[in-house]
Amino acid sequence: MLRAPALLLLGPPGAGKTTLAAKIAARFGENDAQLINADPERAGGIAQFEEYAEVLGLPLAVAASAAALGTLVASAARRRLVIDTKGTAPNDRAGCTALAELIAASGAIPLPVLPADTAAEEAAAVVGCFAPLGARVLLPTRLDLVRRLGGVLAAADAGGLALAAGGLTPQFAYGLRPLTPRLLARRLLAGAAARSMSISAAG
């Protein structure tokens, strides 16, 4: 899934999509990847993306509309495209419609991005918007900051999404790691042990 010709990251505001896009592109390498910013209205996001592209030696393009994104995809040659999008809240119907238009115009694989510290109920609501767009894989972020996985697992279950990889560090040039069953089990057990110790100490 993460080796598709075009990947489109979507998620709530502040989910870490821009950094995760850079991490994915870094895995492809400077000769094989291109970053596309499909959220040109957020000035800070453009500056951040420009910095990432410069450090990684990657070309960066801006798509101001679904039509512009389709043109960029058509002219991408053999480069794999990693597309960053505007943060969209689960109750933002207009935002979800705009994402659907971007996906249709680009043919990109939609990849929902969700912070690992999202509460379970909220996480399930988020995928209620994104799963109907054709998403099959969920990419959690902030796994370096929290051990609990309740929100991530609730979202994956609610949307029928697989957990392929996640962001384990804030560094954009690396830190994207496959979420194998063994890794997930270790984190769950570590979290359970930490909670048990906390309860024992409180008692």
C-alpha atoms as one frame of an Amber mdcrd trajectory, in Angstrom:
protein
   0.000   0.000   0.000   2.778   2.464   0.927   4.531   1.742  -2.378   1.646
   3.015  -4.521   2.442   5.646  -7.195   0.481   8.340  -5.349  -0.344   8.566
  -1.648  -2.669  11.193  -0.178  -2.484  11.870   3.550  -5.622  13.106   5.282
  -6.599  13.621   8.871  -7.707  16.093  11.537  -5.837  19.378  12.079  -2.568
  18.900  13.934  -2.373  15.166  13.249   1.183  15.388  11.923   0.402  14.784
   8.251   3.108  17.095   6.892   5.883  15.493   8.902   4.605  12.019   8.091
   4.505  12.884   4.387   8.190  13.789   4.580   8.954  10.522   6.374   7.243
   8.499   3.654   9.011  10.433   0.896  12.354   9.938   2.644  11.824   6.174
   2.445  11.399   6.420  -1.334  14.567   8.496  -1.825  15.336  11.708  -3.660
  15.331  10.116  -7.090  11.943   8.476  -6.708   9.694  10.801  -4.722   7.979
  14.154  -5.019   6.100  16.094  -2.351   2.871  17.886  -3.192   1.172  20.416
  -0.953  -2.584  20.392  -1.528  -3.165  22.859   1.316  -1.740  26.094  -0.107
  -3.858  28.291   2.175  -1.837  27.364   5.261   1.269  29.525   4.938   3.068
  27.827   7.796   2.482  24.453   6.222   4.026  25.564   2.925   7.141  26.853
   4.702   7.457  23.629   6.665   7.061  21.517   3.543   9.618  23.632   1.688
  12.118  23.031   4.478  11.536  19.294   4.418  11.842  19.144   0.629  15.092
  21.101   0.663  16.691  18.929   3.332  15.617  15.727   1.600  16.566  17.000
  -1.861  13.044  16.422  -3.161  10.978  18.421  -5.655   7.959  20.171  -4.191
   4.824  21.253  -6.008   1.689  23.070  -4.865  -1.803  22.067  -5.989  -4.359
  24.817  -5.453  -7.272  22.682  -6.660  -8.303  19.145  -7.518  -7.773  19.896
 -11.204  -4.266  21.186 -10.542  -3.481  18.060  -8.541  -4.675  15.885 -11.405
  -2.349  17.734 -13.783   0.612  17.267 -11.443  -0.069  13.551 -11.128  -0.327
  13.166 -14.901   3.071  14.832 -15.375   4.883  13.059 -12.536   6.611  10.519
 -14.786   7.897   7.701 -12.576   8.185   9.589  -9.308   6.068   8.463  -6.387
   3.909  11.300  -5.133   3.237  12.023  -1.479   0.372  14.505  -1.120  -0.323
  16.536   2.010  -3.840  17.904   2.490  -5.727  20.357   4.663  -6.590  19.207
   8.175 -10.220  18.083   8.191 -12.426  17.570  11.233 -14.770  14.546  11.205
 -17.870  16.776  11.156 -16.576  18.934   8.287 -18.711  17.691   5.401 -17.361
  20.278   2.980 -13.830  19.268   3.889 -14.571  15.585   3.346 -16.134  16.422
  -0.022 -13.014  18.364  -1.005 -10.863  15.372  -0.045 -13.030  13.099  -2.185
 -12.460  15.451  -5.143  -8.685  15.387  -4.607  -8.690  11.598  -4.479 -10.818
  11.315  -7.615  -8.634  13.757  -9.547  -5.331  12.157  -8.533  -6.181   8.483
  -8.242  -4.103   8.536  -5.062  -4.418   6.030  -2.249  -5.963   7.820   0.772
  -4.061   7.292   4.026  -5.769   8.567   7.194  -3.366   9.952   9.799  -4.377
   9.892  13.461  -2.473  10.969  16.600  -2.020   8.045  18.990  -3.205  10.166
  21.920  -6.686  10.624  20.401  -9.492   9.399  22.653 -11.193   6.217  21.450
 -14.618   7.790  20.837 -13.133  10.710  18.924 -10.866   8.397  16.912 -13.826
   6.307  15.800 -15.648   9.476  14.710 -12.647  10.578  12.639 -12.632   7.465
  10.486 -16.368   7.883   9.981 -15.434  10.632   7.530 -12.318   9.076   6.044
 -13.103   5.371   5.642 -15.843   5.990   3.012 -13.235   7.762   0.871 -11.616
   4.416   0.115  -9.090   4.312   2.952  -7.764   0.864   3.821  -4.771   1.698
   6.023  -4.418   3.890   9.121  -1.148   5.650   9.970  -0.843   6.686  13.635
   1.523   9.429  14.762   2.978  10.453  18.147   3.721   6.860  19.074   6.903
   8.184  20.662   4.860  10.274  23.115   2.219   7.813  24.309   2.079   4.098
  24.992  -1.662   3.619  24.919  -3.201   2.439  21.683  -6.906   2.518  22.550
  -7.760   5.349  20.175  -5.736   3.892  17.319  -7.248   0.434  17.725 -10.779
   1.867  18.049 -10.329   3.848  14.833  -8.887   0.884  12.947 -11.772  -1.313
  14.089 -14.455   1.278  13.317 -13.179   1.864   9.800 -11.970  -1.645   8.988
  -8.470  -0.214   8.547  -5.142  -2.024   8.728  -2.226  -0.685  10.770   0.738
  -0.765   8.407   3.194   1.740   9.854   3.434   4.631  12.282   5.537   7.603
  13.288   7.811   6.773  16.217   9.920   9.940  16.356   9.380  13.642  15.552
  12.289  13.557  13.074  11.022  13.880   9.528  13.923  12.142   7.787  13.255
   8.841   9.540  11.043   7.313  12.198   8.387   5.586  10.090   8.286   2.010
  11.313   6.180  -1.008  10.316   3.566  -1.792  12.962   4.005  -5.544  13.175
   1.831  -7.686  15.470   4.870  -8.197  17.734   5.510  -4.456  18.052   1.857
  -3.710  18.798   1.719  -6.509  21.375   4.817  -5.197  23.116   3.375  -1.696
  23.331   0.071  -2.990  24.661   1.806  -5.084  27.319   4.096  -2.207  28.269
   1.115   0.103  28.610  -0.764  -2.437  30.748   2.280  -2.887  32.981   2.686
   0.868  33.398  -0.978   1.254  34.365  -0.696  -1.613  36.833   2.319  -0.020
  38.501   0.538   3.323  38.663  -2.510   1.767  40.333  -0.311  -0.112  42.810
   1.581   3.057  43.689  -1.652   4.987  44.185  -3.016   2.279  46.461
